[in-house]
Amino acid sequence: EISLGLVGSEMCIRDRTDRKILADVARIQRKNGSVVRVIGHASARTRNMDPSVQKRTNFKVSEKRANQVATELKRMGISSEMILTAAVGDNHPVYLEVMPSGEAGNRRTEIYLSN
């Protein structure tokens, strides 16, 4: 699970641990030839907006998260043909969002390796 921070309006991977995880994923992928699936998620909380606009916005945010991680993996040497991305918006929360930590936990990117 990779968390992306915001720098201005751009998402970026700021955490050293997250960068190490991505480097490990790239190393394993090169060793095994695995397909890498990157799935972006979003928290359900947004400013007051129409529910349909909220769903579209959260989908776009989750798509941007997945693409940012995929870009970093490509930079680390994984061929784009070996990376699949998906965005699920706020449809698969793992934490209750009654506290900011729950919201933060749902703003994530998951990575799966498969042969």
C-alpha positions as CSV (number, residue, x, y, z in Angstrom):
1,E,0.0,0.0,0.0
2,I,1.5,3.3,-1.1
3,S,0.3,6.7,0.2
4,L,0.9,9.7,-2.0
5,G,1.2,13.2,-0.6
6,L,0.3,16.5,-2.4
7,V,2.8,19.0,-3.4
8,G,0.8,21.9,-4.8
9,S,-1.8,20.2,-7.0
10,E,0.5,17.3,-7.9
11,M,0.6,14.0,-6.2
12,C,4.0,12.7,-5.3
13,I,5.6,9.8,-3.5
14,R,7.3,11.6,-0.6
15,D,7.9,8.9,1.9
16,R,11.3,7.0,1.8
17,T,9.6,3.8,2.9
18,D,7.1,4.0,0.0
19,R,10.0,4.6,-2.4
20,K,11.8,1.5,-1.0
21,I,8.6,-0.5,-1.4
22,L,8.4,0.5,-5.1
23,A,12.1,-0.3,-5.5
24,D,11.4,-3.8,-4.0
25,V,8.4,-4.2,-6.3
26,A,10.6,-3.3,-9.4
27,R,13.3,-5.7,-8.2
28,I,10.9,-8.6,-7.7
29,Q,9.1,-7.9,-11.1
30,R,12.4,-7.9,-13.0
31,K,13.4,-11.2,-11.3
32,N,10.1,-13.0,-11.8
33,G,8.7,-11.3,-14.9
34,S,5.5,-10.6,-13.0
35,V,2.6,-8.4,-14.2
36,V,2.2,-5.5,-11.8
37,R,-1.4,-4.4,-11.0
38,V,-1.7,-0.9,-9.5
39,I,-5.1,0.0,-8.0
40,G,-5.8,3.6,-6.9
41,H,-8.3,4.4,-4.2
42,A,-9.8,7.6,-2.8
43,S,-11.5,8.5,0.5
44,A,-15.2,9.2,0.4
45,R,-15.0,12.6,2.0
46,T,-15.0,15.6,-0.2
47,R,-16.3,19.1,0.1
48,N,-20.0,19.5,-0.1
49,M,-20.8,18.6,-3.7
50,D,-23.4,16.7,-5.7
51,P,-23.0,12.9,-5.1
52,S,-22.5,12.2,-8.8
53,V,-19.8,14.9,-9.0
54,Q,-18.2,13.5,-5.9
55,K,-18.1,10.0,-7.4
56,R,-16.5,11.3,-10.6
57,T,-14.0,13.4,-8.7
58,N,-13.0,10.5,-6.4
59,F,-12.6,8.2,-9.4
60,K,-10.3,10.8,-11.1
61,V,-8.2,11.2,-7.9
62,S,-7.8,7.4,-7.6
63,E,-6.9,7.1,-11.3
64,K,-4.3,9.8,-10.8
65,R,-2.9,7.9,-7.8
66,A,-2.6,4.7,-9.8
67,N,-1.0,6.5,-12.7
68,Q,1.6,8.2,-10.5
69,V,2.7,5.0,-8.9
70,A,2.8,3.3,-12.4
71,T,5.0,6.2,-13.7
72,E,7.4,5.7,-10.8
73,L,7.6,2.0,-11.5
74,K,8.4,2.7,-15.1
75,R,11.1,5.1,-14.0
76,M,12.5,2.2,-12.0
77,G,12.8,0.0,-15.1
78,I,9.5,-1.9,-15.4
79,S,8.2,-2.0,-18.9
80,S,4.8,-0.3,-19.4
81,E,3.5,-3.5,-21.0
82,M,4.0,-5.2,-17.6
83,I,1.9,-2.6,-15.6
84,L,-1.9,-2.6,-15.4
85,T,-3.6,0.3,-13.7
86,A,-7.1,0.6,-12.3
87,A,-9.1,3.2,-10.4
88,V,-11.9,2.3,-8.0
89,G,-12.7,5.8,-6.5
90,D,-14.1,5.5,-3.0
91,N,-15.8,2.1,-3.7
92,H,-13.5,-0.1,-1.6
93,P,-12.7,1.6,1.8
94,V,-10.8,-0.4,4.3
95,Y,-11.2,2.2,7.2
96,L,-14.2,4.0,8.7
97,E,-13.9,7.7,7.8
98,V,-15.1,9.1,11.1
99,M,-11.5,10.3,11.9
100,P,-8.9,11.9,9.6
101,S,-6.7,8.8,10.0
102,G,-9.5,6.7,8.4
103,E,-9.8,9.1,5.5
104,A,-6.0,9.0,5.0
105,G,-5.9,5.2,5.0
106,N,-8.5,5.1,2.3
107,R,-6.5,7.4,0.1
108,R,-4.1,4.7,-1.0
109,T,-2.6,2.7,-3.9
110,E,-2.4,-1.1,-3.8
111,I,0.1,-3.1,-5.8
112,Y,-0.2,-6.7,-6.8
113,L,2.3,-8.9,-8.6
114,S,1.1,-12.0,-10.5
115,N,2.5,-14.3,-13.1
